[in-house]
Amino acid sequence: MNISNSQVNRLRHFVRAGLRSLFRPEPQTAVEWADANYYLPKESAYQEGRWETLPFQRAIMNAMGSDYIREVNVVKSARVGYSKMLLGVYAYFIEHKQRNTLIWLPTDGDAENFMKTHVEPTIRDIPSLLALAPWYGKIIEHKQRNTLIWLPTDGDAENFMKTHVEPTIRDIPSLLALAPWYGK
């Protein structure tokens, strides 16, 4: 049986394509991934450039990125990089762990603003995320756009019933908007 070079090349191509689904990246912590891949966009960071995890952020980020820790509560002051830690961990979940993610925000306006000022610049500036976002830079329907990070709001009670995604983020203002009895 004779096989031509083009047939051999096609066979190699299809074998590689079939085996690609079995590939798993070398395990990394959220901090290791962020230090190697995360980039602070100019639109939402005081200083644009590569992310460097500060010593006090290491445990927080690794806890957020752990499969064994279900809930992380952070008591913090302002300007400690909390929002950037969240986005870095979310980028880690999307790219490294290949998971869909969900961030709860109180209103549609908050969700749209967060998407435009934080999420979209982050996707644009991290090549591995940009490769996962074929919609980026195109004018398409909003519902088709949020495939990597979902940004539902608390206004619709059905949002709780129709989403089955891990990980999720919920901040205190969002919790207070959902449960007006909280703190009474």
Contact map, one row per residue, 1 for C-alpha under 8 A:
1110000000000000000000000000000000000000000000000000000000000000000000000000000000000000000000000000000000000000000000000000000000000000000000000000000000000000000000000000000000000000
1111000000000000000000000000000000000000000000000000000000000000000000000000000000000000000000000000000000000000000000000000000000000000000000000000000000000000000000000000000000000000
1111101100000000000000000000000000000000000000000000000000000000000000000000000000000000000000000000000000000000000000000000000000000000000000000000000000000000000000000000000000000000
0111111100000000000000000000000000000000000000000000000000000000000000000000000000000000000000000000000000000000000000000000000000000000000000000000000000000000000000000000000000000000
0011111110000000000000000000000000000000000000000000000000000000000000000000000000000000000000000000000000000000000000000000000000000000000000000000000000000000000000000000000000000000
0001111111000000000000000000000000000000000000000000000000000000000000000000000000000000000000000000000000000000000000000000000000000000000000000000000000000000000000000000000000000000
0011111111100000000000000000000000000000000000000000000000000000000000000000000000000000000000000000000000000000000000000000000000000000000000000000000000000000000000000000000000000000
0011111111110000000000000000000000000000000000000000000000000000000000000000000000000000000000000000000000000000000000000000000000000000000000000000000000000000000000000000000000000000
0000111111111000000000000000000000000000000000000000000000000000000000000000000000000000000000000000000000000000000000000000000000000000000000000000000000000000000000000000000000000000
0000011111111100000000000000000000000000000000000000000000000000000000000000000000000000000000000000000000000000000000000000000000000000000000000000000000000000000000000000000000000000
0000001111111110000000000000000000000000000000000000000000000000000000000000000000000000000000000000000000000000000000000000000000000000000000000000000000000000000000000000000000000000
0000000111111111000000000000000000000000000000000000000000000000000000000000000000000000000000000000000000000000000000000000000000000000000000000000000000000000000000000000000000000000
0000000011111111100000000000000000000000000000000000000000000000000000000000000000000000000000000000000000000000000000000000000000000000000000000000000000000000000000000000000000000000
0000000001111111110000000000000000000000000000000000000000000000000000000000000000000000000000000000000000000000000000000000000000000000000000000000000000000000000000000000000000000000
0000000000111111111000000000000000000000000000000000000000000000000000000000000000000000000000000000000000000000000000000000000000000000000000000000000000000000000000000000000000000000
0000000000011111111100000000000000000000000000000000000000000000000000000000000000000000000000000000000000000000000000000000000000000000000000000000000000000000000000000000000000000000
0000000000001111111110000000000000000000000000000000000000000000000000000000000000000000000000000000000000000000000000000000000000000000000000000000000000000000000000000000000000000000
0000000000000111111111000000000000000000000000000000000000000000000000000000000000000000000000000000000000000000000000000000000000000000000000000000000000000000000000000000000000000000
0000000000000011111111100000000000000000000000000000000000000000000000000000000000000000000000000000000000000000000000000000000000000000000000000000000000000000000000000000000000000000
0000000000000001111111100000000000000000000000000000000000000000000000000000000000000000000000000000000000000000000000000000000000000000000000000000000000000000000000000000000000000000
0000000000000000111111100000000000000000000000000000000000000000000000000000000000000000000000000000000000000000000000000000000000000000000000000000000000000000000000000000000000000000
0000000000000000011111110000000000000000000000000000000000000000000000000000000000000000000000000000000000000000000000000000000000000000000000000000000000000000000000000000000000000000
0000000000000000001111111000000000000000000000000000000000000000000000000000000000000000000000000000000000000000000000000000000000000000000000000000000000000000000000000000000000000000
0000000000000000000001111100000000000000000000000000000000000000000000000000000000000000000000000000000000000000000000000000000000000000000000000000000000000000000000000000000000000000
0000000000000000000000111110000000000000000000000000000000000000000000000000000000000000000000010000000000000000000000000000000000000000000000000000000000000000000000000000000000000000
0000000000000000000000011111000000000000000000000000000000000000000000000000000000000000000000000000000000000000000000000000000000000000000000000000000000000000000000000000000000000000
0000000000000000000000001111100000000000000000000000000000000000000000000000000000000000000000000000000000000000000000000000000000000000000000000000000000000000000000000000000000000000
0000000000000000000000000111111110000000000000000000000000000000000000000000000000000000000000000000000000000000000000000000000000000000000000000000000000000000000000000000000000000000
0000000000000000000000000011111110000000000000000000000000000100110000000000000000000000000000000000000000000000000000000000000000000000000000000000000000000000000000000000000000000000
0000000000000000000000000001111111000000000000000000000000001101110000000000000000000001100100000000000000000000000000000000000000000000000000000000000000000000000000000000000000000000
0000000000000000000000000001111111100000000000000000100001001100000000000000000000000000000000000000000000000000000000000000000000000000000000000000000000000000000000000000000000000000
0000000000000000000000000001111111110000000000000000000000000000000000000000000000000000000000000000000000000000000000000000000000000000000000000000000000000000000000000000000000000000
0000000000000000000000000001111111111100000000000000000000000000000000000000000000000000000100010000000000000000000000000000000000000000000000000000000000000000000000000000000000000000
0000000000000000000000000000011111111100000000000011100000000000000000000000000000000001100100000000000000000000000000000000000000000000000000000000000000000000000000000000000000000000
0000000000000000000000000000001111111100000000000111100000000000000000000000000000000000000000000000000000000000000000000000000000000000000000000000000000000000000000000000000000000000
0000000000000000000000000000000111111100000000000000000000000000000000000000000000000000000000000000000000000000000000000000000000000000000000000000000000000000000000000000000000000000
0000000000000000000000000000000011111110000000000110000000000000000000000000000000000000000000000000000000000000000000000000010000000000000000000000000000000000000000000000000000000000
0000000000000000000000000000000011111111000000000110000000000000000000000000000000000001001000000000000000000000000000000000010000000000000000000000000000000000000000000000000000000000
0000000000000000000000000000000000001111100000011110000000000000000000000000000000000000000000000000000000000000000000000100110000000000000000000000000000000000000000000000000000000000
0000000000000000000000000000000000000111110110111110000000000000000000000000000000010000000000000000000000000000000000000100100000000000000000000000000000000000000000000000000000000000
0000000000000000000000000000000000000011111110011000000000000000000000000000000000000000000000000000000000000000000001001100100000000000000000000000000000000000000000000000000000000000
0000000000000000000000000000000000000001111111111000000000000000000000000000000000000000000000000000000000000000000000000000000000000000000000000000000000000000000000000000000000000000
0000000000000000000000000000000000000000111110000000000000000000000000000000000000000000000000000000000000000000000011001000000000000000000000000000000000000000000000000000000000000000
0000000000000000000000000000000000000001111111000000000000000000000000000000000000000000000000000000000000000000000011000000000000000000000000000000000000000000000000000000000000000000
0000000000000000000000000000000000000001111111110000000000000000000000000000000000000000000000000000000000000000000000000000000000000000000000000000000000000000000000000000000000000000
0000000000000000000000000000000000000000010111110000000000000000000000000000000000000000000000000000000000000000000000000000000000000000000000000000000000000000000000000000000000000000
0000000000000000000000000000000000000001010011111000000000000000000000000000000000000000000000000000000000000000000000000000000000000000000000000000000000000000000000000000000000000000
0000000000000000000000000000000000000011110011111100000000000000000000000000000000000000000000000000000000000000000000000000000000000000000000000000000000000000000000000000000000000000
0000000000000000000000000000000000000011110000111110000000000000000000000000000000000000000000000000000000000000000000000000000000000000000000000000000000000000000000000000000000000000
0000000000000000000000000000000000101111000000011111000000000000000000000000000000000000000000000000000000000000000000000000000000000000000000000000000000000000000000000000000000000000
0000000000000000000000000000000001101111000000001111100000000000000000000000000000000000000000000000000000000000000000000000000000000000000000000000000000000000000000000000000000000000
0000000000000000000000000000000001100000000000000111110000000000000000000000000000000000000000000000000000000000000000000000000000000000000000000000000000000000000000000000000000000000
0000000000000000000000000000001001100000000000000011111011000000000000000000000000000000000000000000000000000000000000000000000000000000000000000000000000000000000000000000000000000000
0000000000000000000000000000000000000000000000000001111111000000000000000000000000000000000000000000000000000000000000000000000000000000000000000000000000000000000000000000000000000000
0000000000000000000000000000000000000000000000000000111111000000000000000000000000000000000000000000000000000000000000000000000000000000000000000000000000000000000000000000000000000000
0000000000000000000000000000000000000000000000000000011111110000000000000000000000000000000000000000000000000000000000000000000000000000000000000000000000000000000000000000000000000000
0000000000000000000000000000000000000000000000000000111111111000000000000000000000001000000000000000000000000000000000000000000000000000000000000000000000000000000000000000000000000000
0000000000000000000000000000001000000000000000000000111111111100000000000000000000000000000000000000000000000000000000000000000000000000000000000000000000000000000000000000000000000000
0000000000000000000000000000000000000000000000000000000111111110000000000000000000000000000000000000000000000000000000000000000000000000000000000000000000000000000000000000000000000000
0000000000000000000000000000000000000000000000000000000111111111000000000000000000000000000000000000000000000000000000000000000000000000000000000000000000000000000000000000000000000000
0000000000000000000000000000011000000000000000000000000011111111100000000000000000001100100000000000000000000000000000000000000000000000000000000000000000000000000000000000000000000000
0000000000000000000000000000111000000000000000000000000001111111110000000000000000000000000000000000000000000000000000000000000000000000000000000000000000000000000000000000000000000000
0000000000000000000000000000000000000000000000000000000000111111110010010000000000000000000000000000000000000000000000000000000000000000000000000000000000000000000000000000000000000000
0000000000000000000000000000010000000000000000000000000000011111110010110000000000000000100000000000000000000000000000000000000000000000000000000000000000000000000000000000000000000000
0000000000000000000000000000110000000000000000000000000000001111111000000000000000000000100110000000000000000000000000000000000000000000000000000000000000000000000000000000000000000000
0000000000000000000000000000110000000000000000000000000000000111111110000000000000000000000000000000000000000000000000000000000000000000000000000000000000000000000000000000000000000000
0000000000000000000000000000000000000000000000000000000000000000111111000000000000000000000000000000000000000000000000000000000000000000000000000000000000000000000000000000000000000000
0000000000000000000000000000000000000000000000000000000000000000011111000000000000000000000000000000000000000000000000000000000000000000000000000000000000000000000000000000000000000000
0000000000000000000000000000000000000000000000000000000000000011011111110000000000000000000000000000000000000000000000000000000000000000000000000000000000000000000000000000000000000000
0000000000000000000000000000000000000000000000000000000000000000001111110000000000000000000000000000000000000000000000000000000000000000000000000000000000000000000000000000000000000000
0000000000000000000000000000000000000000000000000000000000000001000011111000000000000000000000000000000000000000000000000000000000000000000000000000000000000000000000000000000000000000
0000000000000000000000000000000000000000000000000000000000000011000011111100000000000000000000000000000000000000000000000000000000000000000000000000000000000000000000000000000000000000
0000000000000000000000000000000000000000000000000000000000000000000000111110000000000000000000000000000000000000000000000000000000000000000000000000000000000000000000000000000000000000
0000000000000000000000000000000000000000000000000000000000000000000000011111000000000000000000000000000000000000000000000000000000000000000000000000000000000000000000000000000000000000
0000000000000000000000000000000000000000000000000000000000000000000000001111100000000000000000000000000000000000000000000000000000000000000000000000000000000000000000000000000000000000
0000000000000000000000000000000000000000000000000000000000000000000000000111110100000000000000000000000000000000000000000000000000000000000000000000000000000000000000000000000000000000
0000000000000000000000000000000000000000000000000000000000000000000000000011111100000000000000000000000000000000000000000000000000000000000000000000000000000000000000000000000000000000
0000000000000000000000000000000000000000000000000000000000000000000000000001111100000000000000000000000000000000000000000000000000000000000000000000000000000000000000000000000000000000
0000000000000000000000000000000000000000000000000000000000000000000000000000111111000000000000000000000000000000000000000000000000000000000000000000000000000000000000000000000000000000
0000000000000000000000000000000000000000000000000000000000000000000000000001111111000000000000000000000000000000000000000000000000000000000000000000000000000000000000000000000000000000
0000000000000000000000000000000000000000000000000000000000000000000000000000001111111000000000000000000000000000000000000000000000000000000000000000000000000000000000000000000000000000
0000000000000000000000000000000000000000000000000000000000000000000000000000001111111100000000000000000000000000000000000000000000000000000000000000000000000000000000000000000000000000
0000000000000000000000000000000000000000000000000000000000000000000000000000000011111110000000000000000000000000000000000000000000000000000000000000000000000000000000000000000000000000
0000000000000000000000000000000000000001000000000000000000000000000000000000000011111111000000000000000000000000000000000000000000000000000000000000000000000000000000000000000000000000
0000000000000000000000000000000000000000000000000000000010001000000000000000000011111111100000000000000000000000000000000000000000000000000000000000000000000000000000000000000000000000
0000000000000000000000000000000000000000000000000000000000001000000000000000000001111111110000000000000000000000000000000000000000000000000000000000000000000000000000000000000000000000
0000000000000000000000000000000000000000000000000000000000000000000000000000000000111111111000000000000000000000000001100000000000000000000000000000000000000000000000000000000000000000
0000000000000000000000000000010001000100000000000000000000000000000000000000000000011111111100000000000000000000000000000000000000000000000000000000000000000000000000000000000000000000
0000000000000000000000000000010001000000000000000000000000001001100000000000000000001111111110000000000000000000000000000000000000000000000000000000000000000000000000000000000000000000
0000000000000000000000000000000000000000000000000000000000000000000000000000000000000111111111000000100000000000000000000000000000000000000000000000000000000000000000000000000000000000
0000000000000000000000000000000000000100000000000000000000000000000000000000000000000011111111110000000000000000000000000000000010000000000000000000000000000000000000000000000000000000
0000000000000000000000000000010011000000000000000000000000000000100000000000000000000001111111111000000000000000000000000000000000000000000000000000000000000000000000000000000000000000
0000000000000000000000000000000000000000000000000000000000000000100000000000000000000000111111111111100000000000000000000000000000000000000000000000000000000000000000100000000000000000
0000000000000000000000000000000000000000000000000000000000000000000000000000000000000000011111111111100000000000000000000000000010000000000000000001000000000000000000000000000000000000
0000000000000000000000000000000000000000000000000000000000000000000000000000000000000000001111111110000000000000000000000000000110010000000000000000000000000000000000000000000000000000
0000000000000000000000001000000010000000000000000000000000000000000000000000000000000000001111111100000000000000000000000000000000000000000000000000000000000000000000000000000000000000
0000000000000000000000000000000000000000000000000000000000000000000000000000000000000000000111111110000000000000000000000000000000000000000000000000000000000000000000000000000000000000
0000000000000000000000000000000000000000000000000000000000000000000000000000000000000000000011111111000000000000000000000000000000000000000000000000000000000000000000000000000000000000
0000000000000000000000000000000000000000000000000000000000000000000000000000000000000000000011101111100000000000000000000000000000000000000000000000000000000000000001000000000000000000
0000000000000000000000000000000000000000000000000000000000000000000000000000000000000000000011000111110000000000000000000000000000000000000000000011110000000000000011100000000000000000
0000000000000000000000000000000000000000000000000000000000000000000000000000000000000000010011000011111000000000000000000000000000000000000000000001110000000000000011110000000000000000
0000000000000000000000000000000000000000000000000000000000000000000000000000000000000000000000000001111100000000000000000000000000000000000000000000111100000000000011111000000000000000
0000000000000000000000000000000000000000000000000000000000000000000000000000000000000000000000000000111110000000000000000000000000000000000000000000111100000000000000011100000000000000
0000000000000000000000000000000000000000000000000000000000000000000000000000000000000000000000000000011111000000000000000000000000000000000000000000001111000000000000011110010000000000
0000000000000000000000000000000000000000000000000000000000000000000000000000000000000000000000000000001111110110000000000000000000000000000000000000001111000000000000000110010000000000
0000000000000000000000000000000000000000000000000000000000000000000000000000000000000000000000000000000111110110000000000000000000000000000000000000000011100000000000000000110011000000
0000000000000000000000000000000000000000000000000000000000000000000000000000000000000000000000000000000011111110000000000000000000000000000000000000000011100000000000000000000000000000
0000000000000000000000000000000000000000000000000000000000000000000000000000000000000000000000000000000011111111000000000000000000000000000000000000000110000000000000000000000000000000
0000000000000000000000000000000000000000000000000000000000000000000000000000000000000000000000000000000000111111100000000000000000000000000000000000000000000000000000000000000000000000
0000000000000000000000000000000000000000000000000000000000000000000000000000000000000000000000000000000011111111110000000000000000000000000000000000000000000000000000000000000000000000
0000000000000000000000000000000000000000000000000000000000000000000000000000000000000000000000000000000011111111111000000000000000000000000000000000001110000000000000000000000000000000
0000000000000000000000000000000000000000000000000000000000000000000000000000000000000000000000000000000000011111111100000000000000000000000000000000000000000000000000000000000000000000
0000000000000000000000000000000000000000000000000000000000000000000000000000000000000000000000000000000000001111111110000000000000000000000000000000000000000000000000000000000000000000
0000000000000000000000000000000000000000000000000000000000000000000000000000000000000000000000000000000000000111111111100000000000000000000000000000000000000000000000000000000000000000
0000000000000000000000000000000000000000000000000000000000000000000000000000000000000000000000000000000000000011111111110000000000000000000000000000001000000000000000000000000000000000
0000000000000000000000000000000000000000000000000000000000000000000000000000000000000000000000000000000000000001111111111000000000000000000000000000000000000000000000000000000000000000
0000000000000000000000000000000000000000001100000000000000000000000000000000000000000000000000000000000000000000111111111000000000000000000000000000000000000000000000000000000000000000
0000000000000000000000000000000000000000101100000000000000000000000000000000000000000010000000000000000000000000011111111100000000000000000000000000000000000000000000000000000000000000
0000000000000000000000000000000000000000000000000000000000000000000000000000000000000010000000000000000000000000011111111110000000000000000000000000000000000000000000000000000000000000
0000000000000000000000000000000000000000000000000000000000000000000000000000000000000000000000000000000000000000001111111111000000000001000000000000000000000000000000000000000000000000
0000000000000000000000000000000000000000101000000000000000000000000000000000000000000000000000000000000000000000000111111111100000000000000000000000000000000000000000000000000000000000
0000000000000000000000000000000000000011100000000000000000000000000000000000000000000000000000000000000000000000000001111111110000000000000000000000000000000000000000000000000000000000
0000000000000000000000000000000000000000000000000000000000000000000000000000000000000000000000000000000000000000000000111111111011001000000000000000000000000000000000000000000000000000
0000000000000000000000000000000000000000000000000000000000000000000000000000000000000000000000000000000000000000000000011111111011000001000000000000000000000000000000000000000000000000
0000000000000000000000000000000000000011100000000000000000000000000000000000000000000000000000000000000000000000000000001111111001000000000000000000000000000000000000000000000000000000
0000000000000000000000000000000000001110000000000000000000000000000000000000000000000000000000000000000000000000000000000111111111000000000000000000000000000000000000000000000000000000
0000000000000000000000000000000000000000000000000000000000000000000000000000000000000000000000000000000000000000000000000011111111100000000000000000000000000000000000000000000000000000
0000000000000000000000000000000000000000000000000000000000000000000000000000000000000000000000100000000000000000000000000000011111110000000000000000000000000000000000000000000000000000
0000000000000000000000000000000000000000000000000000000000000000000000000000000000000000001001100000000000000000000000000011011111111000000000000000000000000000000000000000000000000000
0000000000000000000000000000000000000000000000000000000000000000000000000000000000000000000000000000000000000000000000000011111111111101000000000000000000000000000000000000000000000000
0000000000000000000000000000000000000000000000000000000000000000000000000000000000000000000000000000000000000000000000000000001111111100000000000000000000000000000000000000000000000000
0000000000000000000000000000000000000000000000000000000000000000000000000000000000000000000000100000000000000000000000000000000111111100000000000000000000000000000000000000000000000000
0000000000000000000000000000000000000000000000000000000000000000000000000000000000000000000000000000000000000000000000000010000011111111000000000001000000000000000000000000000000000000
0000000000000000000000000000000000000000000000000000000000000000000000000000000000000000000000000000000000000000000000000000000001111111000000000000000000000000000000000000000000000000
0000000000000000000000000000000000000000000000000000000000000000000000000000000000000000000000000000000000000000000000000000000000001111111100001000000000000000000000000000000000000000
0000000000000000000000000000000000000000000000000000000000000000000000000000000000000000000000000000000000000000000000010001000001001111110000001000000000000000000000000000000000000000
0000000000000000000000000000000000000000000000000000000000000000000000000000000000000000000000000000000000000000000000000000000000000011111000000000000000000000000000000000000000000000
0000000000000000000000000000000000000000000000000000000000000000000000000000000000000000000000000000000000000000000000000000000000000011111100000000000000000000000000000000000000000000
0000000000000000000000000000000000000000000000000000000000000000000000000000000000000000000000000000000000000000000000000000000000000010111110000000000000000000000000000000000000000000
0000000000000000000000000000000000000000000000000000000000000000000000000000000000000000000000000000000000000000000000000000000000000010011111011000000000000000000000000000000000000000
0000000000000000000000000000000000000000000000000000000000000000000000000000000000000000000000000000000000000000000000000000000000000000001111111000000000000000000000000000000000000000
0000000000000000000000000000000000000000000000000000000000000000000000000000000000000000000000000000000000000000000000000000000000000000000111111100000000000000000000000000000000000000
0000000000000000000000000000000000000000000000000000000000000000000000000000000000000000000000000000000000000000000000000000000000000000000011111100000000000000000000000000000000000000
0000000000000000000000000000000000000000000000000000000000000000000000000000000000000000000000000000000000000000000000000000000000000000000111111110000000000000000000000000000000000000
0000000000000000000000000000000000000000000000000000000000000000000000000000000000000000000000000000000000000000000000000000000000000011000111111110000000000000000000000000000000000000
0000000000000000000000000000000000000000000000000000000000000000000000000000000000000000000000000000000000000000000000000000000000000000000001111111111000000000000000000000000000000000
0000000000000000000000000000000000000000000000000000000000000000000000000000000000000000000000000001000000000000000000000000000000000000000000011111110000000000000000000000000000000000
0000000000000000000000000000000000000000000000000000000000000000000000000000000000000000000001000001100000000000000000000000000000001000000000000111110000000000000000000000000000000000
0000000000000000000000000000000000000000000000000000000000000000000000000000000000000000000000000001111000000000000000000000000000000000000000000111111000000000000000000000000000000000
0000000000000000000000000000000000000000000000000000000000000000000000000000000000000000000000000001111000000000000000000000000000000000000000000111111100000000000000000000000000000000
0000000000000000000000000000000000000000000000000000000000000000000000000000000000000000000000000000011110000010001000000000000000000000000000000100111110000000000000000000000000000000
0000000000000000000000000000000000000000000000000000000000000000000000000000000000000000000000000000011110010010000000000000000000000000000000000000011111000010000000000000000000000000
0000000000000000000000000000000000000000000000000000000000000000000000000000000000000000000000000000000111110010000000000000000000000000000000000000001111110010000000000000000000000000
0000000000000000000000000000000000000000000000000000000000000000000000000000000000000000000000000000000111100000000000000000000000000000000000000000000111111010000000000000010011000000
0000000000000000000000000000000000000000000000000000000000000000000000000000000000000000000000000000000001100000000000000000000000000000000000000000000011111000000000000000000001000000
0000000000000000000000000000000000000000000000000000000000000000000000000000000000000000000000000000000000000000000000000000000000000000000000000000000011111110000000000000000000000000
0000000000000000000000000000000000000000000000000000000000000000000000000000000000000000000000000000000000000000000000000000000000000000000000000000000001111111100000000000000000000000
0000000000000000000000000000000000000000000000000000000000000000000000000000000000000000000000000000000000000000000000000000000000000000000000000000000000011111110000000000000000000000
0000000000000000000000000000000000000000000000000000000000000000000000000000000000000000000000000000000000000000000000000000000000000000000000000000000111011111111000000000000000000000
0000000000000000000000000000000000000000000000000000000000000000000000000000000000000000000000000000000000000000000000000000000000000000000000000000000000001111111000000000000000000000
0000000000000000000000000000000000000000000000000000000000000000000000000000000000000000000000000000000000000000000000000000000000000000000000000000000000001111111100000000000000000000
0000000000000000000000000000000000000000000000000000000000000000000000000000000000000000000000000000000000000000000000000000000000000000000000000000000000000111111100000000000000000000
0000000000000000000000000000000000000000000000000000000000000000000000000000000000000000000000000000000000000000000000000000000000000000000000000000000000000011111110000000000000000000
0000000000000000000000000000000000000000000000000000000000000000000000000000000000000000000000000000000000000000000000000000000000000000000000000000000000000000111111000000000000000000
0000000000000000000000000000000000000000000000000000000000000000000000000000000000000000000000000001110000000000000000000000000000000000000000000000000000000000001111110000000000000000
0000000000000000000000000000000000000000000000000000000000000000000000000000000000000000000000000011110000000000000000000000000000000000000000000000000000000000000111110000000000000000
0000000000000000000000000000000000000000000000000000000000000000000000000000000000000000000010000001110000000000000000000000000000000000000000000000000000000000000011111000000000000000
0000000000000000000000000000000000000000000000000000000000000000000000000000000000000000000000000000111100000000000000000000000000000000000000000000000000000000000011111100000000000000
0000000000000000000000000000000000000000000000000000000000000000000000000000000000000000000000000000011100000000000000000000000000000000000000000000000000000000000000111110000000000000
0000000000000000000000000000000000000000000000000000000000000000000000000000000000000000000000000000001110000000000000000000000000000000000000000000000000000000000000011111011000000000
0000000000000000000000000000000000000000000000000000000000000000000000000000000000000000000000000000000110000000000000000000000000000000000000000000000000000000000000001111111000000000
0000000000000000000000000000000000000000000000000000000000000000000000000000000000000000000000000000000000000000000000000000000000000000000000000000000000000000000000000111111100000000
0000000000000000000000000000000000000000000000000000000000000000000000000000000000000000000000000000000001000000000000000000000000000000000000000000000000000000000000000011111110000000
0000000000000000000000000000000000000000000000000000000000000000000000000000000000000000000000000000000111000000000000000000000000000000000000000000000001000000000000000111111111000000
0000000000000000000000000000000000000000000000000000000000000000000000000000000000000000000000000000000000000000000000000000000000000000000000000000000000000000000000000111111111100000
0000000000000000000000000000000000000000000000000000000000000000000000000000000000000000000000000000000000000000000000000000000000000000000000000000000000000000000000000001111111110100
0000000000000000000000000000000000000000000000000000000000000000000000000000000000000000000000000000000001000000000000000000000000000000000000000000000001000000000000000000111111110000
0000000000000000000000000000000000000000000000000000000000000000000000000000000000000000000000000000000001000000000000000000000000000000000000000000000001100000000000000000011111110000
0000000000000000000000000000000000000000000000000000000000000000000000000000000000000000000000000000000000000000000000000000000000000000000000000000000000000000000000000000001111111100
0000000000000000000000000000000000000000000000000000000000000000000000000000000000000000000000000000000000000000000000000000000000000000000000000000000000000000000000000000000111111100
0000000000000000000000000000000000000000000000000000000000000000000000000000000000000000000000000000000000000000000000000000000000000000000000000000000000000000000000000000000000111111
0000000000000000000000000000000000000000000000000000000000000000000000000000000000000000000000000000000000000000000000000000000000000000000000000000000000000000000000000000000100111111
0000000000000000000000000000000000000000000000000000000000000000000000000000000000000000000000000000000000000000000000000000000000000000000000000000000000000000000000000000000000001111
0000000000000000000000000000000000000000000000000000000000000000000000000000000000000000000000000000000000000000000000000000000000000000000000000000000000000000000000000000000000001111
